[in-house]
Amino acid sequence: MSKKNKIPQIKNEEQYEALRDKGYSKQKAARIANTPDAGERGGKSKKYEEWTKKELYKKAAEIGISGRSKMSKKELIAALRNN
């Protein structure tokens, strides 16, 4: 099977399907469902507003958000939340 046709592995199918039903993109639903604590509540991460611009930029780069180098902190937060 070529890399182009490879189907990604989803760790939490139930959560993935629930997110897709809510209108999340395939990419975002897969990313959330594949986190180590997928499906668990009570995230311990700081709110994006508490992150530094450098931290937001790094996360945007990991996700592959284009145009991030010209974004303000507020724009990075919006892009991360809507990707």
Stockholm file with secondary structure:
# STOCKHOLM 1.0

chainA/1-83         MSKKNKIPQIKNEEQYEALRDKGYSKQKAARIANTPDAGERGGKSKKYEEWTKKELYKKAAEIGISGRSKMSKKELIAALRNN
#=GR chainA/1-83 SS CCGGGCCCCCSCHHHHHHHHHTTCCHHHHHHHHTSTTTTCCCCCCCCGGGSCHHHHHHHHHHHTCTTGGGCCHHHHHHHHHHC
#=GC SS_cons        CCGGGCCCCCSCHHHHHHHHHTTCCHHHHHHHHTSTTTTCCCCCCCCGGGSCHHHHHHHHHHHTCTTGGGCCHHHHHHHHHHC
//
